[in-house]
Amino acid sequence: MTRLPDFRLETYFSRWEFTARHHLTASDAETMTMAELLALADPEDRKAWDTLALGYTETFGDPGLRRAIAGMYEEVDADDVVCFGGAQEGLNLAMQVLLEPGDHAVVITPNYQSAETVPLSICEVTGVALDERQDWALDVDAVEAALRPNTRVVSVNFPNNPTGALIDAADLRRLAELCDERA
């Protein structure tokens, strides 16, 4: 297995996230205390919390969580849902399943480092930079130009991490159409 390089962002956070006086680099929301969170709970949720036992869950995730996620979609069952402890696990699994040596991936940049590093450990990757002069907009023409006959993955994330940029609906549709044409 290819050894992955240090994830620079994680190395940075390990050093500074909990020691810096002012933290302006967080990509997560400001946390709530348990009391604040539980004040929002209805009686059923509060009972579930009060009787919660902490420990390992089933391999694919807690069945109740998987049912709740599936319930947000019309054609998804709980058996179609896999839960992860964080984004890196999901990115790693997806890229390991979708890519093989000899394949190609297109990855927008900047990004969450594992979105690029994991594919790079498997195959060739072309980065397509968001345009910072256009409020970090995605140039769909640049994505199209980066596609190759062996492109198996086009990796995007919006809201973008780390810029927070959003993709407009027309660009998202066009990007989906480009991928559909190649499926």
ABEGO torsion letter per residue (X at the ends): XBBBBBBAAAAAAAAAAAABABBAABABBBBBBAAAAAAABBAAAAAAAAABBBEBBBAAEBAAAAAAAAAABAABBAAABBBBABAAAAAAAAAAAABBBGBBBBBBOBBBAAAAAAAAAABBBBBBBBBAAAGGBBBAAAAAAABBAABABBBBBOBBOAAGBBBBAAAAAAAAAAAAAAX
